[in-house]
Amino acid sequence: METANEPAPPLLGRLLDERYRLDDVIARGGMATVYLATDTRLDRQVAVKVMHRALAEDPEFVARFTREAKATARVSAPEVVAVHDQGTDRESGLAYLVMEHVQGTTLRQLLQQRGALPPHRAVSLLVPVLRALAAAHAAGLVHRDVKPENVLLADDGRVKVVDFGLARAVETSTLTQTAGLLIGTVAYLAPEQVETGASDARSDVYAAGVLLWELLTGVPPYAGDTPISVAYKHVHEDVPPPSTVVSGIPPALDALVVAATRRDPEARPADGAAFLAALQDVAAALPGADQPTLVVPRRVTPPTAALPAALPGKARKEHAPPKAPGDEPGPRRLRLRRPHWAVVLVALLAALALGSGYYLGSYRWTRAPAVLGMSLAQATAELEKAGLEVKRGPDRFSETVPRGRVLSQDPDPRDRVRKSGVVTVSLSKGPDRRAVPTLEGLDLDEATAALRKLGLVVAEGPTYAFSSDVPKDHVISSEPKAGTRLKAGTAVRLVLSKGKELVEVPNVTGKKQAEATKALQDRGFEVRVEQVFSDTVERGVVAGQTPSAGSAEKGSTVVIQVSKGPDVVTVPNVVGMPEAQARQALEAAGLQVRKRQFPGGSGVVRFTDPAAGKTVKRGSTVTIFVY
């Protein structure tokens, strides 16, 4: 907290985002300063928490802080300080959070003034704290810093919890100075937070149990010269019953404090809601609550049988019954008073009736122990210790109670149950999660029906994408993907096919190979080159393409025929060869053969036209002259 000797922070008087004027300092902490501010737009007082600059300059922290602020704003509970706004000041770059301003004091200040509180007052203060924690746990938030400083006592009698989510944001900051930071205040840290830094709803239960201990005794259960020594005690020592410090604490409340502060998280109430239910059961039995009254029958004094015969004469005379008129003198006798048998009979009947009522009522009944949040083995041991039989009810899903823990019991905790009777317990199956089915290839109606069958829904406004494989208006993919396990009612976003993406094919005939290839690739086509001979198209120029015009699917292949120029061959030398051999050689070279025969001779080729070594088009005719 700020003191009068501390200099005023430089932000006093600043207008954040041209709306929130910082008027005064309410409190300072290691992560932020809380200001009393004026919302100039709505003309109301608010509390503005401004993160320290070192944290605000960490993008990861600011992003997480933003997410946590939004999540906190969704916690629906009157016991949680409302979040009105969140942002980052454009001028200073400082992240801030705007909250409801609660006029009043803190639970810490009350403890400093009053010390230990009576049990009924301590319970009445913790109930709204647990309501706030139950709402936060149901929303998936863990407070991590439950302590008297974070419990506000409004002037109008309301109790509110502040600082949800901030510790979670700090934990993820990448700043060097936060490395190894223990989230929370050491006097209220659960053992698992000290050992591993891990925390869940049961860590908040532990801190709330320590808070109840302090409300009942006036001091926290552990003290030490250093924070480390206090943290060590949380890990290695059991929190003792508060009755070891203060007398007059009801045993049920004593036991509940011990249960909430067990070192093993599995042995504590599962979350704020379970702790709240157990506390309300205990509260009903506190002095001042409505309790059944046992009527004890008035004790009946038996009649006196006789007075002693050896009384002295005077005494006997004094104890003798009065003489009735007309009594004849005679031997003196003591007159015995006979009991009034009608009175005795009524007293006996009343005692019998009361005894029967006690047997039929209080004697035959007991209270069901609270086993919510326990494992089946723990619950069975607890109930059997109370002389009760355990019966398994149907398991049910739960968002807050871990799998395998007792979700409900019948009768409820602290309700009457016949001695040696049966308590039915139902275990939690954990959160109800549905696996996203494989939707690829289904049309929209089919995908919708498949999701609805599993308790999931289709998100509004599906997105569309081109697909070569999936028909138009059918599912390409889903987000989350198939197999992801979701809470019932979660929306799944679908990506639907627009069919094949058709692109106009450019005409690249007559272009150089490189230019043609680039033009086609720019349109999204693959290119395959075929080399062809052409008598009319220059070498290296596209002589043709397939497809040659129109549209084709983007990503498909366009074949271009690139000219190698004319197809020419060199006339082989066949002079001196017999006609048949020469003809074979020329035809093998791709030439046509025409013969000119001269009379006489030996049938040998004497010369050719064109002559050997000349270049001609493939398929041209060569004339051989045979003599």
Residue pairs with C-beta under 8 A, 6 or more apart in sequence:
1 27
1 28
2 25
2 26
2 27
2 28
6 28
8 25
9 25
9 33
11 22
11 33
11 35
11 50
11 92
11 94
12 22
12 23
12 24
12 25
12 35
13 21
13 22
13 23
14 21
14 22
14 92
15 21
15 22
15 40
16 22
16 37
16 48
16 50
16 87
16 89
16 92
16 94
16 96
17 87
17 89
17 90
19 39
19 40
19 41
20 37
20 38
20 39
20 40
20 46
20 48
20 96
20 98
21 37
21 38
21 40
22 35
22 36
22 37
22 48
22 50
23 35
23 36
23 37
23 38
24 35
24 36
25 33
25 34
25 35
25 36
26 34
26 35
26 36
26 47
27 33
27 34
28 34
31 51
31 52
31 55
31 166
31 170
32 49
32 50
32 51
32 52
32 55
32 166
33 49
33 50
33 52
34 47
34 48
34 49
34 50
35 47
35 48
35 49
35 50
36 45
36 47
36 101
37 45
37 46
37 47
37 48
37 98
38 44
38 45
38 46
39 45
39 46
39 84
39 98
45 101
46 84
46 98
46 99
46 100
46 101
47 81
47 98
47 99
47 100
47 101
47 102
48 96
48 97
48 98
48 99
49 96
49 97
49 99
49 166
50 94
50 95
50 96
51 61
51 62
51 65
51 94
51 95
51 96
53 93
53 94
54 175
54 177
55 61
55 62
55 65
55 95
55 170
55 173
55 175
56 62
56 88
56 93
56 94
56 95
57 93
58 173
58 174
58 175
60 172
60 173
60 174
61 169
61 170
61 172
61 173
61 174
61 175
62 88
62 95
64 168
64 169
64 172
64 173
65 95
65 97
65 166
65 169
66 86
66 95
67 169
68 141
68 164
68 165
68 166
68 168
68 169
69 83
69 86
69 97
69 165
70 86
71 139
71 140
71 141
71 165
72 80
72 83
72 136
72 141
72 164
72 165
73 82
73 83
73 86
74 139
75 132
75 135
75 136
75 139
75 141
75 164
76 135
76 139
77 131
77 132
77 134
77 135
77 136
78 158
78 160
79 128
79 129
79 131
79 132
79 135
79 158
79 159
79 160
79 161
80 132
80 135
80 136
80 160
80 161
80 164
81 99
81 100
81 102
81 152
81 160
81 161
81 162
82 99
82 100
83 97
83 98
83 99
83 100
84 98
84 99
84 100
85 97
85 98
86 95
86 96
86 97
86 98
87 95
87 96
88 94
88 95
88 96
89 96
99 162
100 160
102 152
102 154
102 158
102 160
102 162
103 154
103 155
104 152
104 153
104 154
104 155
104 156
105 152
105 153
106 148
106 149
106 150
106 151
106 152
106 153
107 125
107 148
107 149
107 151
107 152
107 153
108 147
108 148
108 149
108 151
110 148
110 153
111 117
111 148
111 214
111 215
111 218
115 218
116 215
116 216
116 217
116 218
116 246
117 125
117 215
117 216
117 218
119 216
119 248
119 249
119 250
119 253
119 286
119 287
120 283
120 286
120 287
120 288
121 215
122 212
122 215
122 216
123 212
123 253
123 279
123 282
123 283
123 286
124 283
125 151
125 153
125 159
125 215
126 208
126 211
126 212
126 215
126 279
127 276
127 279
127 280
127 283
128 158
128 159
128 160
128 161
129 146
129 151
129 159
129 161
129 208
129 211
130 208
130 272
130 273
130 275
130 276
130 279
131 272
131 276
132 160
132 161
132 272
133 143
133 146
133 161
133 201
133 204
133 205
133 208
133 271
133 272
133 275
133 276
134 271
134 272
134 273
134 276
135 272
136 142
136 143
136 164
136 204
136 272
137 201
137 204
137 271
137 272
137 273
137 400
138 273
138 399
138 400
141 164
141 165
141 168
142 168
142 199
142 200
142 201
142 203
142 204
143 150
143 161
143 163
143 164
143 167
143 204
143 207
144 167
144 168
144 183
144 184
144 193
144 199
144 203
144 204
145 163
145 166
145 167
145 183
145 184
145 185
145 188
145 207
146 161
146 184
146 188
146 204
146 207
146 208
146 211
147 184
147 185
147 187
147 188
147 207
147 211
148 211
148 214
149 185
150 161
150 162
150 163
151 159
151 160
151 161
151 162
151 211
152 159
152 160
152 161
152 162
153 159
154 160
167 183
167 184
168 183
170 178
170 181
170 183
171 178
171 181
171 183
171 197
182 189
182 193
182 194
182 197
182 231
183 193
183 197
183 199
184 193
184 199
184 207
186 227
186 230
186 231
186 234
187 210
187 220
187 222
187 230
188 206
188 207
188 210
188 211
188 220
189 207
189 231
189 234
190 199
190 202
190 203
190 206
190 207
190 234
190 265
191 206
191 234
191 235
191 263
192 198
192 199
192 203
192 265
193 199
193 203
194 231
194 232
194 234
194 235
195 235
200 265
201 270
201 271
201 272
201 400
202 265
202 268
202 269
202 270
202 271
203 265
204 271
204 272
205 260
205 268
205 269
205 270
205 271
205 272
205 274
205 275
206 260
206 261
206 265
206 268
208 260
208 272
208 275
209 239
209 257
209 259
209 260
209 261
209 268
209 275
210 220
210 221
210 239
210 261
212 242
212 256
212 257
212 260
213 220
213 221
213 239
213 242
213 257
213 261
214 220
214 221
216 242
216 246
216 249
216 253
216 257
217 242
217 245
217 246
218 246
219 245
221 239
221 240
221 261
222 230
222 233
222 234
222 237
222 239
223 230
224 230
224 232
224 233
234 263
235 263
238 258
238 261
238 262
238 263
239 257
239 258
239 261
240 258
241 249
241 254
241 255
241 257
241 258
242 249
242 254
242 257
243 249
243 251
243 254
250 282
250 285
250 286
250 287
252 282
252 285
253 282
253 286
256 278
256 279
256 282
259 267
259 268
259 269
259 278
260 268
260 269
260 275
261 268
262 268
266 375
267 374
267 378
268 275
268 373
269 275
269 278
269 372
269 373
270 372
270 373
270 400
270 401
270 402
270 405
271 373
271 400
271 401
273 400
274 372
274 373
274 400
274 401
277 370
277 372
277 413
278 370
278 372
278 413
281 370
281 412
281 413
281 414
282 414
283 289
284 290
284 414
285 291
285 414
292 361
292 362
294 358
294 362
295 354
296 354
297 347
297 350
297 351
297 354
298 347
300 343
300 344
300 347
302 339
303 337
303 338
303 339
304 336
304 337
305 336
306 334
306 336
307 319
307 334
309 334
311 319
316 332
316 334
319 334
320 332
320 334
320 335
321 334
321 335
364 418
364 419
365 416
365 417
365 418
365 419
366 386
366 387
366 388
366 416
366 417
366 418
366 419
367 414
367 415
367 416
367 417
368 383
368 386
368 388
368 409
368 411
368 412
368 413
368 414
368 415
368 416
368 417
368 423
369 382
369 383
369 385
369 386
369 388
369 413
370 409
370 413
370 414
371 378
371 379
371 382
371 383
371 406
371 409
371 413
371 423
371 425
372 401
372 406
372 407
372 408
372 409
372 413
373 401
373 405
373 406
374 382
374 405
374 406
375 404
375 405
375 406
376 392
376 404
376 406
376 425
376 427
379 390
379 406
379 409
379 425
380 390
383 389
383 390
383 423
383 425
384 390
387 419
387 420
388 417
388 419
388 420
388 421
388 422
388 423
389 420
389 421
389 422
389 423
390 422
390 423
390 425
391 422
391 423
391 424
391 425
392 424
392 425
392 426
392 427
393 408
393 410
393 424
393 425
393 426
394 426
395 407
395 426
395 427
395 428
395 429
396 407
396 408
396 426
396 428
396 429
397 428
397 429
397 430
397 431
397 432
398 407
398 428
398 429
398 430
398 431
399 431
399 432
399 487
401 407
401 428
402 428
402 430
403 427
403 428
403 429
403 430
404 427
404 428
404 430
405 427
405 428
406 425
406 426
406 427
406 428
407 426
407 427
407 428
408 425
408 426
409 423
409 424
409 425
409 426
410 423
410 424
411 417
411 423
417 423
431 487
432 487
432 488
433 485
433 486
433 487
434 454
434 455
434 456
434 485
434 486
434 487
434 488
434 490
435 454
435 482
435 483
435 484
435 485
435 486
436 451
436 456
436 478
436 480
436 481
436 482
436 483
436 484
436 485
436 486
436 492
437 450
437 451
437 454
437 482
438 482
439 447
439 450
439 451
439 475
439 478
439 482
439 492
439 494
440 470
440 475
440 476
440 477
440 478
440 482
441 470
441 474
441 475
442 450
442 474
442 475
443 473
443 474
443 475
444 458
444 462
444 473
444 475
444 494
444 496
447 458
447 475
447 478
447 494
448 458
451 457
451 458
451 492
455 488
455 489
456 486
456 488
456 489
456 490
456 491
456 492
457 489
457 490
457 491
457 492
458 491
458 492
458 493
458 494
459 491
459 492
459 493
459 494
460 491
462 493
462 494
462 495
462 496
463 493
463 494
463 495
463 496
464 495
464 496
464 497
464 498
465 476
465 495
465 496
465 497
465 498
466 497
466 498
466 499
466 500
466 501
466 554
467 476
467 497
467 498
467 499
467 500
468 500
468 553
468 555
470 476
470 497
471 497
471 499
472 497
472 498
472 499
473 496
473 497
474 496
474 497
475 494
475 495
475 496
475 497
476 495
476 496
476 497
477 494
477 495
478 492
478 493
478 494
478 495
479 492
479 493
479 494
479 495
480 486
480 492
486 492
500 553
500 554
501 524
501 553
501 554
501 555
502 551
502 552
502 553
502 554
503 523
503 524
503 525
503 551
503 552
503 553
503 554
504 523
504 550
504 551
505 520
505 523
505 525
505 545
505 547
505 548
505 549
505 550
505 551
505 552
505 558
506 519
506 520
506 523
507 545
507 548
507 549
508 515
508 516
508 519
508 520
508 542
508 545
508 560
509 542
509 543
509 544
509 545
509 548
510 537
510 541
510 542
511 519
511 541
511 542
512 540
512 541
512 542
513 529
513 540
513 541
513 542
513 560
513 562
516 527
516 542
516 545
516 560
517 527
517 529
517 560
520 527
520 558
520 560
521 527
523 554
524 554
524 555
525 552
525 554
525 555
525 556
525 557
525 558
526 555
526 556
526 557
526 558
527 557
527 558
527 560
528 557
528 558
528 559
528 560
529 559
529 560
529 562
530 559
530 560
530 561
530 562
531 561
531 562
531 564
532 543
532 544
532 561
532 562
532 563
532 564
533 563
533 564
533 565
533 566
533 567
533 618
534 543
534 563
534 564
534 565
534 566
535 566
535 567
535 617
537 543
537 563
537 565
538 563
538 565
539 563
539 564
539 565
540 562
540 563
541 562
541 563
542 560
542 561
542 562
542 563
543 561
543 562
543 563
544 560
544 561
545 558
545 559
545 560
545 561
546 558
546 559
546 561
547 558
552 558
566 617
567 617
567 618
568 615
568 616
568 617
568 618
569 589
569 590
569 591
569 615
569 616
569 617
569 618
570 589
570 613
570 614
570 615
570 616
571 586
571 589
571 591
571 608
571 610
571 611
571 612
571 613
571 614
571 615
571 616
571 622
572 585
572 586
572 589
572 612
573 612
573 613
574 581
574 582
574 585
574 586
574 605
574 608
574 612
574 624
575 605
575 606
575 607
575 608
575 612
576 604
576 605
577 585
577 604
577 605
578 603
578 604
578 605
579 595
579 603
579 604
579 605
579 624
579 626
582 593
582 605
582 624
583 593
583 595
583 624
586 593
586 622
586 624
587 593
590 618
590 619
591 616
591 618
591 619
591 620
591 621
591 622
592 619
592 620
592 621
592 622
593 621
593 622
593 624
594 621
594 622
594 623
594 624
595 623
595 624
595 626
596 623
596 624
596 625
596 626
597 626
598 625
598 626
598 627
600 627
601 626
601 627
602 627
603 626
603 627
604 626
604 627
605 624
605 625
605 626
606 625
606 626
606 627
607 625
608 622
608 623
608 624
608 625
609 622
609 623
609 625
610 616
610 620
610 622
616 622
